[in-house]
């Protein structure tokens, strides 16, 4: 007789679109990705609790564009030292959003 595990139901907080996408990530690499017509990719700092489908829905609603693909990275905080104290920077989540051919975001 096989023992089956019951799936645990996780309670997930419902996030509003402005709580999912925190800010655009303006870096040299991100600006190059956004300006290249073949990549059409934009980078954002997003809420660590958000998943890819929530990020897609939030970007589509906030910027009125069509999202083709979402890639995410969880960036781990780095150890830092200030004088005699040791600490760690905050961990954060990054999303690279690829848009449809007809869509464009004009904030760069």
N, C-alpha and C positions, 0 to 999 in steps of 0.2 A: 504494500500500500504506500503510495507516494504522499508525502506531506507537502501541501501547497502553502505557499506564503500568501497571506492576504496583503493586497496593496494598501499601503498607508495613504490616506488622502491628505495632501498638504494644503493647508489654508494659505492662500496667496493673497497678498494685499493688492487691491486694484489701484493702479497708478494712472493718473491723468497724463495726457501727452506732454504737457510742460514739465511733469515730474520725471518722465522717462528720459527725454533729451535735455541734458543739463546745459551744455554749451558747445559751440563748434570748437574743434581742436585746430588752431591755426599754427601750423608748423611749415617748414620749408617743403617737406615731403608731401604733406597734405595739400598745400597750395598747388604743387605741381600736379598731383592727381586730379584735383578739381579743375584745373585749367586745361588739361589734356582732353580733347574731344573723344578720344577712343576709350579712355578709362571711365570718365564720368563718375568718379568716386569722391565722396565727401566724408570727412572724419568728424566724429562727435564724441564728447565725453558723456556717457550715459549712466543711469542709475544701475548699481550692481545687482539689484533684484530683477531687472528687466530681462526678458528673453528676446530672441530674434523676432518673433511675431509681434511682440509689443513695440519693439523699436521700429519695425516696418510701418505699423499702423500710426505711430506717433509722428514719424517723419512725413508720411503721406498727408496727415491731417494738418500739421503745423506749417508745412511749406507748399502744400497743394501740388505735389509731384507724384509720379509713379515710380515706385521702388522695384528694382529688378532683383537685387541680391543684398544680403546683409552678412557681414563677417564681424565677429566679436573677438576681443582679447581681454583677458583679465590681467591687469598690470599689477604686480606685487610691489608693495612699498619697499624702499631701500633703507638700509640702516644709516643713520646719520649721527654725528656727534657735535655737541656744542660745549666747548670747554671741558668740564668734568662730567657732563651728563650724556648718556646714550639714549637714543630714541629711534624712531622709525617713521618714515613718511607714510602717508595714507595710501592704501591700495585703491585702485580705481578701475573702471571698465571703459574700454574704447570700442567704438563701433565704426566700421568702414562700410558706408552705404553706397551701393552702385545704383545709379538711376537709369531709367529707360532712355532711349535715344532722343525722344522729344522733350524730356524734362531737364530743367536747369535751376539751380539755386543761386541767386545773385547777392550773396553777402560777402564774398571775398573781394 
